Amino acid sequence: MSEECTKSDCEGCGESGCAGRKAAPAKEAANAGSQVKHMIAVISGKGGVGKSMVTALLANAVKAAGKKAAILDADITGPSIPRMYGIRQKAESDGTAVLPVLSAEGMPVMSINVLLEDENEPVIWRGPVISGTVKQFWTEVAWGDVDYLFVDMPPGTGDVPLTVFQSLPVEGIIVVTSPQDLVSMIVGKAVRMAQMMNVPVLGLVENMSYFACPDCGKRHEIFGHSRIEEVAGQYGIERLVRLPILPQQAQFCDEGAADQLANDEMTAFAEKVMKAVEV
């Protein structure tokens, strides 16, 4: 890699004769108690777009389709998946590996909050420790037989996304956004990072896209006019979905009833994603 090179992935670079060329980092081996067929990361360029709820919707849709789904909560400093699924019990070990905790309806989850004595205790760790913990959720957790493991990522393009892309066998990403003017730039950052890491973008989810009046059925674009088709076309993303604002879904998350999250839009989207991965 030359002094002027700004690429972070030598394997994706066409300059095969570069003297500074480095081999791609080796992927971490899964725990011996894990048989995970597909791993998909759910990312967002910024916080506050409902990424964790979209992760839960995806996992639930896959589960409803007859597949075995699970969620790895990689948002170490801001975990929300356990609370959303009403999980308060702590993870246990079988003597050789840590076991994921099951929700009321059997969704396997691993998160820092199922390891802390007090779930309200802040995680004040430096980047390398956080990244190492995420890798341990893969190498030291016996996930069992899982068709789709969804990784709920922290927002942005920092240490954890880089660690996940480089160290875990991610087959693709789902990008979550909201209908705002900054959407193109924010999605662009996430997409470009995935491209640099040679990870395909499987789909684009515009959350909080509109509110459908329960009385007249008219759609109101509360957070601005949707640009998802334009952005998807700009980055060559084929699969996309607009999710409505559904107050009941937020209530499910607040009450620890994320097992009940479901909607027709996400069901159809999840089917398209599964077909893309399983080709």
Contacts in CASP RR format, 6 or more apart in sequence:
PFRMAT RR
TARGET T0000
AUTHOR 0000-0000-0000
METHOD contacts of the structure
MODEL  1
MSEECTKSDCEGCGESGCAGRKAAPAKEAANAGSQVKHMIAVISGKGGVG
KSMVTALLANAVKAAGKKAAILDADITGPSIPRMYGIRQKAESDGTAVLP
VLSAEGMPVMSINVLLEDENEPVIWRGPVISGTVKQFWTEVAWGDVDYLF
VDMPPGTGDVPLTVFQSLPVEGIIVVTSPQDLVSMIVGKAVRMAQMMNVP
VLGLVENMSYFACPDCGKRHEIFGHSRIEEVAGQYGIERLVRLPILPQQA
QFCDEGAADQLANDEMTAFAEKVMKAVEV
1 7 0 8 1.000
1 10 0 8 1.000
1 13 0 8 1.000
1 18 0 8 1.000
1 19 0 8 1.000
1 20 0 8 1.000
1 21 0 8 1.000
1 22 0 8 1.000
2 15 0 8 1.000
2 18 0 8 1.000
2 19 0 8 1.000
2 20 0 8 1.000
5 13 0 8 1.000
5 15 0 8 1.000
5 18 0 8 1.000
7 13 0 8 1.000
7 196 0 8 1.000
8 196 0 8 1.000
8 197 0 8 1.000
9 24 0 8 1.000
9 196 0 8 1.000
9 197 0 8 1.000
9 198 0 8 1.000
10 18 0 8 1.000
10 20 0 8 1.000
10 21 0 8 1.000
10 22 0 8 1.000
10 23 0 8 1.000
10 24 0 8 1.000
11 23 0 8 1.000
11 24 0 8 1.000
11 198 0 8 1.000
12 196 0 8 1.000
12 198 0 8 1.000
13 21 0 8 1.000
15 21 0 8 1.000
24 166 0 8 1.000
25 166 0 8 1.000
25 167 0 8 1.000
27 167 0 8 1.000
27 168 0 8 1.000
27 169 0 8 1.000
28 135 0 8 1.000
28 138 0 8 1.000
28 139 0 8 1.000
28 167 0 8 1.000
28 168 0 8 1.000
29 139 0 8 1.000
30 36 0 8 1.000
30 138 0 8 1.000
30 139 0 8 1.000
30 143 0 8 1.000
30 169 0 8 1.000
31 97 0 8 1.000
31 138 0 8 1.000
31 139 0 8 1.000
31 140 0 8 1.000
31 141 0 8 1.000
31 142 0 8 1.000
31 143 0 8 1.000
32 96 0 8 1.000
32 97 0 8 1.000
32 142 0 8 1.000
33 97 0 8 1.000
33 142 0 8 1.000
33 143 0 8 1.000
33 144 0 8 1.000
34 138 0 8 1.000
34 141 0 8 1.000
34 142 0 8 1.000
34 143 0 8 1.000
34 144 0 8 1.000
34 146 0 8 1.000
35 143 0 8 1.000
35 144 0 8 1.000
35 145 0 8 1.000
35 146 0 8 1.000
36 70 0 8 1.000
36 143 0 8 1.000
36 144 0 8 1.000
36 146 0 8 1.000
36 149 0 8 1.000
37 146 0 8 1.000
37 147 0 8 1.000
37 148 0 8 1.000
38 147 0 8 1.000
38 148 0 8 1.000
38 149 0 8 1.000
38 171 0 8 1.000
38 277 0 8 1.000
38 278 0 8 1.000
39 148 0 8 1.000
39 149 0 8 1.000
39 150 0 8 1.000
39 151 0 8 1.000
39 168 0 8 1.000
39 169 0 8 1.000
39 170 0 8 1.000
39 171 0 8 1.000
39 172 0 8 1.000
40 58 0 8 1.000
40 148 0 8 1.000
40 149 0 8 1.000
40 150 0 8 1.000
40 151 0 8 1.000
40 170 0 8 1.000
40 171 0 8 1.000
40 172 0 8 1.000
40 173 0 8 1.000
40 174 0 8 1.000
40 202 0 8 1.000
40 273 0 8 1.000
40 277 0 8 1.000
41 74 0 8 1.000
41 150 0 8 1.000
41 151 0 8 1.000
41 153 0 8 1.000
41 161 0 8 1.000
41 164 0 8 1.000
41 165 0 8 1.000
41 170 0 8 1.000
41 172 0 8 1.000
41 173 0 8 1.000
41 174 0 8 1.000
41 199 0 8 1.000
42 51 0 8 1.000
42 54 0 8 1.000
42 55 0 8 1.000
42 58 0 8 1.000
42 150 0 8 1.000
42 151 0 8 1.000
42 152 0 8 1.000
42 153 0 8 1.000
42 173 0 8 1.000
42 174 0 8 1.000
42 176 0 8 1.000
43 51 0 8 1.000
43 153 0 8 1.000
43 155 0 8 1.000
43 156 0 8 1.000
43 161 0 8 1.000
43 173 0 8 1.000
43 174 0 8 1.000
43 175 0 8 1.000
43 176 0 8 1.000
43 190 0 8 1.000
43 194 0 8 1.000
44 50 0 8 1.000
44 51 0 8 1.000
44 153 0 8 1.000
44 155 0 8 1.000
44 156 0 8 1.000
44 175 0 8 1.000
44 176 0 8 1.000
44 177 0 8 1.000
44 186 0 8 1.000
44 190 0 8 1.000
45 155 0 8 1.000
45 156 0 8 1.000
45 157 0 8 1.000
45 175 0 8 1.000
45 177 0 8 1.000
45 186 0 8 1.000
45 187 0 8 1.000
45 189 0 8 1.000
45 190 0 8 1.000
46 155 0 8 1.000
46 156 0 8 1.000
46 182 0 8 1.000
46 186 0 8 1.000
47 155 0 8 1.000
47 156 0 8 1.000
48 155 0 8 1.000
48 178 0 8 1.000
49 155 0 8 1.000
49 176 0 8 1.000
49 177 0 8 1.000
49 178 0 8 1.000
49 207 0 8 1.000
49 208 0 8 1.000
50 176 0 8 1.000
50 178 0 8 1.000
50 207 0 8 1.000
50 208 0 8 1.000
51 152 0 8 1.000
51 153 0 8 1.000
51 155 0 8 1.000
51 176 0 8 1.000
51 207 0 8 1.000
52 73 0 8 1.000
52 75 0 8 1.000
52 80 0 8 1.000
52 81 0 8 1.000
52 84 0 8 1.000
52 152 0 8 1.000
52 253 0 8 1.000
53 84 0 8 1.000
53 207 0 8 1.000
53 249 0 8 1.000
53 250 0 8 1.000
53 253 0 8 1.000
53 258 0 8 1.000
53 261 0 8 1.000
54 174 0 8 1.000
54 176 0 8 1.000
54 205 0 8 1.000
54 207 0 8 1.000
54 243 0 8 1.000
54 266 0 8 1.000
55 71 0 8 1.000
55 81 0 8 1.000
55 150 0 8 1.000
55 152 0 8 1.000
56 71 0 8 1.000
56 81 0 8 1.000
56 84 0 8 1.000
56 85 0 8 1.000
56 253 0 8 1.000
56 258 0 8 1.000
56 261 0 8 1.000
57 243 0 8 1.000
57 261 0 8 1.000
57 262 0 8 1.000
57 263 0 8 1.000
57 266 0 8 1.000
58 150 0 8 1.000
58 174 0 8 1.000
58 266 0 8 1.000
58 270 0 8 1.000
58 273 0 8 1.000
59 69 0 8 1.000
59 70 0 8 1.000
59 71 0 8 1.000
59 107 0 8 1.000
59 148 0 8 1.000
59 150 0 8 1.000
60 69 0 8 1.000
60 107 0 8 1.000
60 258 0 8 1.000
60 259 0 8 1.000
60 261 0 8 1.000
60 262 0 8 1.000
61 262 0 8 1.000
61 266 0 8 1.000
61 267 0 8 1.000
61 269 0 8 1.000
61 270 0 8 1.000
61 271 0 8 1.000
62 69 0 8 1.000
62 147 0 8 1.000
62 148 0 8 1.000
62 150 0 8 1.000
62 270 0 8 1.000
62 274 0 8 1.000
63 69 0 8 1.000
63 107 0 8 1.000
64 262 0 8 1.000
64 267 0 8 1.000
65 267 0 8 1.000
65 270 0 8 1.000
65 271 0 8 1.000
65 274 0 8 1.000
67 147 0 8 1.000
67 148 0 8 1.000
67 274 0 8 1.000
68 145 0 8 1.000
68 146 0 8 1.000
68 147 0 8 1.000
68 148 0 8 1.000
69 107 0 8 1.000
69 146 0 8 1.000
69 147 0 8 1.000
69 148 0 8 1.000
69 149 0 8 1.000
69 150 0 8 1.000
70 100 0 8 1.000
70 107 0 8 1.000
70 108 0 8 1.000
70 109 0 8 1.000
70 110 0 8 1.000
70 143 0 8 1.000
70 146 0 8 1.000
70 148 0 8 1.000
70 149 0 8 1.000
70 150 0 8 1.000
71 81 0 8 1.000
71 107 0 8 1.000
71 108 0 8 1.000
71 109 0 8 1.000
71 110 0 8 1.000
71 149 0 8 1.000
71 150 0 8 1.000
71 151 0 8 1.000
71 152 0 8 1.000
72 110 0 8 1.000
72 134 0 8 1.000
72 137 0 8 1.000
72 138 0 8 1.000
72 141 0 8 1.000
72 149 0 8 1.000
72 150 0 8 1.000
72 151 0 8 1.000
72 152 0 8 1.000
73 79 0 8 1.000
73 80 0 8 1.000
73 81 0 8 1.000
73 82 0 8 1.000
73 109 0 8 1.000
73 110 0 8 1.000
73 111 0 8 1.000
73 112 0 8 1.000
73 113 0 8 1.000
73 137 0 8 1.000
73 152 0 8 1.000
74 134 0 8 1.000
74 137 0 8 1.000
74 151 0 8 1.000
74 152 0 8 1.000
74 153 0 8 1.000
74 154 0 8 1.000
74 160 0 8 1.000
74 164 0 8 1.000
75 81 0 8 1.000
75 152 0 8 1.000
75 153 0 8 1.000
75 154 0 8 1.000
75 160 0 8 1.000
76 112 0 8 1.000
76 123 0 8 1.000
76 125 0 8 1.000
76 130 0 8 1.000
76 133 0 8 1.000
76 134 0 8 1.000
76 154 0 8 1.000
76 160 0 8 1.000
77 122 0 8 1.000
77 123 0 8 1.000
77 125 0 8 1.000
77 130 0 8 1.000
77 154 0 8 1.000
78 123 0 8 1.000
78 154 0 8 1.000
79 111 0 8 1.000
79 112 0 8 1.000
79 113 0 8 1.000
80 253 0 8 1.000
81 87 0 8 1.000
81 109 0 8 1.000
81 111 0 8 1.000
81 113 0 8 1.000
81 152 0 8 1.000
81 258 0 8 1.000
82 88 0 8 1.000
82 101 0 8 1.000
82 109 0 8 1.000
82 111 0 8 1.000
82 113 0 8 1.000
82 114 0 8 1.000
82 119 0 8 1.000
83 113 0 8 1.000
83 119 0 8 1.000
83 256 0 8 1.000
84 252 0 8 1.000
84 253 0 8 1.000
84 256 0 8 1.000
84 258 0 8 1.000
85 103 0 8 1.000
85 104 0 8 1.000
85 107 0 8 1.000
85 109 0 8 1.000
85 256 0 8 1.000
85 258 0 8 1.000
85 259 0 8 1.000
86 103 0 8 1.000
86 104 0 8 1.000
86 256 0 8 1.000
86 257 0 8 1.000
86 258 0 8 1.000
87 101 0 8 1.000
87 103 0 8 1.000
87 109 0 8 1.000
87 113 0 8 1.000
87 114 0 8 1.000
88 119 0 8 1.000
89 101 0 8 1.000
89 114 0 8 1.000
90 101 0 8 1.000
90 114 0 8 1.000
90 115 0 8 1.000
91 98 0 8 1.000
91 99 0 8 1.000
91 100 0 8 1.000
91 101 0 8 1.000
91 110 0 8 1.000
91 114 0 8 1.000
91 115 0 8 1.000
92 98 0 8 1.000
92 99 0 8 1.000
93 99 0 8 1.000
94 142 0 8 1.000
96 142 0 8 1.000
97 140 0 8 1.000
97 141 0 8 1.000
97 142 0 8 1.000
98 110 0 8 1.000
98 140 0 8 1.000
98 141 0 8 1.000
98 142 0 8 1.000
99 141 0 8 1.000
99 142 0 8 1.000
100 108 0 8 1.000
100 109 0 8 1.000
100 110 0 8 1.000
100 141 0 8 1.000
100 142 0 8 1.000
100 143 0 8 1.000
101 108 0 8 1.000
101 109 0 8 1.000
101 110 0 8 1.000
101 114 0 8 1.000
102 108 0 8 1.000
102 109 0 8 1.000
103 109 0 8 1.000
103 258 0 8 1.000
103 259 0 8 1.000
104 259 0 8 1.000
105 259 0 8 1.000
106 259 0 8 1.000
107 259 0 8 1.000
108 143 0 8 1.000
108 146 0 8 1.000
110 137 0 8 1.000
110 141 0 8 1.000
110 143 0 8 1.000
112 123 0 8 1.000
112 133 0 8 1.000
113 119 0 8 1.000
116 123 0 8 1.000
123 130 0 8 1.000
125 133 0 8 1.000
127 159 0 8 1.000
128 159 0 8 1.000
130 159 0 8 1.000
130 160 0 8 1.000
131 159 0 8 1.000
131 160 0 8 1.000
131 162 0 8 1.000
131 163 0 8 1.000
132 163 0 8 1.000
134 160 0 8 1.000
134 163 0 8 1.000
134 164 0 8 1.000
135 163 0 8 1.000
135 167 0 8 1.000
135 168 0 8 1.000
138 167 0 8 1.000
138 168 0 8 1.000
143 149 0 8 1.000
148 274 0 8 1.000
148 277 0 8 1.000
151 164 0 8 1.000
151 168 0 8 1.000
151 170 0 8 1.000
153 160 0 8 1.000
153 161 0 8 1.000
153 164 0 8 1.000
154 160 0 8 1.000
154 161 0 8 1.000
156 189 0 8 1.000
156 190 0 8 1.000
157 189 0 8 1.000
157 190 0 8 1.000
157 193 0 8 1.000
161 193 0 8 1.000
162 193 0 8 1.000
162 197 0 8 1.000
164 170 0 8 1.000
165 193 0 8 1.000
165 194 0 8 1.000
165 197 0 8 1.000
165 199 0 8 1.000
166 197 0 8 1.000
170 199 0 8 1.000
171 199 0 8 1.000
171 200 0 8 1.000
171 202 0 8 1.000
171 277 0 8 1.000
172 194 0 8 1.000
172 199 0 8 1.000
172 200 0 8 1.000
172 201 0 8 1.000
172 202 0 8 1.000
172 277 0 8 1.000
173 190 0 8 1.000
173 194 0 8 1.000
173 199 0 8 1.000
173 200 0 8 1.000
173 201 0 8 1.000
173 202 0 8 1.000
173 203 0 8 1.000
174 201 0 8 1.000
174 202 0 8 1.000
174 203 0 8 1.000
174 204 0 8 1.000
174 205 0 8 1.000
174 273 0 8 1.000
175 187 0 8 1.000
175 190 0 8 1.000
175 191 0 8 1.000
175 201 0 8 1.000
175 203 0 8 1.000
175 204 0 8 1.000
175 205 0 8 1.000
175 237 0 8 1.000
176 205 0 8 1.000
176 207 0 8 1.000
177 183 0 8 1.000
177 186 0 8 1.000
177 187 0 8 1.000
177 204 0 8 1.000
177 205 0 8 1.000
177 206 0 8 1.000
177 207 0 8 1.000
177 228 0 8 1.000
177 231 0 8 1.000
178 206 0 8 1.000
178 207 0 8 1.000
178 208 0 8 1.000
178 209 0 8 1.000
178 223 0 8 1.000
179 206 0 8 1.000
179 208 0 8 1.000
179 209 0 8 1.000
179 210 0 8 1.000
179 221 0 8 1.000
179 223 0 8 1.000
179 224 0 8 1.000
179 225 0 8 1.000
179 226 0 8 1.000
179 227 0 8 1.000
179 228 0 8 1.000
180 223 0 8 1.000
180 224 0 8 1.000
183 206 0 8 1.000
183 227 0 8 1.000
183 228 0 8 1.000
183 231 0 8 1.000
184 227 0 8 1.000
184 230 0 8 1.000
184 231 0 8 1.000
184 234 0 8 1.000
187 204 0 8 1.000
187 231 0 8 1.000
187 235 0 8 1.000
188 235 0 8 1.000
191 201 0 8 1.000
191 235 0 8 1.000
191 237 0 8 1.000
194 200 0 8 1.000
194 201 0 8 1.000
201 235 0 8 1.000
201 237 0 8 1.000
202 239 0 8 1.000
202 273 0 8 1.000
202 276 0 8 1.000
202 277 0 8 1.000
203 237 0 8 1.000
203 238 0 8 1.000
203 239 0 8 1.000
203 240 0 8 1.000
203 269 0 8 1.000
203 273 0 8 1.000
204 228 0 8 1.000
204 231 0 8 1.000
204 232 0 8 1.000
204 235 0 8 1.000
204 237 0 8 1.000
204 239 0 8 1.000
204 240 0 8 1.000
204 241 0 8 1.000
205 240 0 8 1.000
205 241 0 8 1.000
205 243 0 8 1.000
205 269 0 8 1.000
206 226 0 8 1.000
206 228 0 8 1.000
206 240 0 8 1.000
206 241 0 8 1.000
206 242 0 8 1.000
206 243 0 8 1.000
207 243 0 8 1.000
208 222 0 8 1.000
208 223 0 8 1.000
208 243 0 8 1.000
208 244 0 8 1.000
208 245 0 8 1.000
209 221 0 8 1.000
209 223 0 8 1.000
209 226 0 8 1.000
209 228 0 8 1.000
209 242 0 8 1.000
209 243 0 8 1.000
209 244 0 8 1.000
209 245 0 8 1.000
210 219 0 8 1.000
210 220 0 8 1.000
210 221 0 8 1.000
210 222 0 8 1.000
210 226 0 8 1.000
210 242 0 8 1.000
210 244 0 8 1.000
210 245 0 8 1.000
211 219 0 8 1.000
211 220 0 8 1.000
211 222 0 8 1.000
211 244 0 8 1.000
211 245 0 8 1.000
212 218 0 8 1.000
212 219 0 8 1.000
212 220 0 8 1.000
212 244 0 8 1.000
213 219 0 8 1.000
213 220 0 8 1.000
219 244 0 8 1.000
222 245 0 8 1.000
226 242 0 8 1.000
228 240 0 8 1.000
228 242 0 8 1.000
229 240 0 8 1.000
231 237 0 8 1.000
232 238 0 8 1.000
232 240 0 8 1.000
239 269 0 8 1.000
239 272 0 8 1.000
239 273 0 8 1.000
239 276 0 8 1.000
240 269 0 8 1.000
241 265 0 8 1.000
241 266 0 8 1.000
241 268 0 8 1.000
241 269 0 8 1.000
242 265 0 8 1.000
243 263 0 8 1.000
243 265 0 8 1.000
243 266 0 8 1.000
244 263 0 8 1.000
244 265 0 8 1.000
246 263 0 8 1.000
249 261 0 8 1.000
249 263 0 8 1.000
251 257 0 8 1.000
252 258 0 8 1.000
252 260 0 8 1.000
252 261 0 8 1.000
253 261 0 8 1.000
END
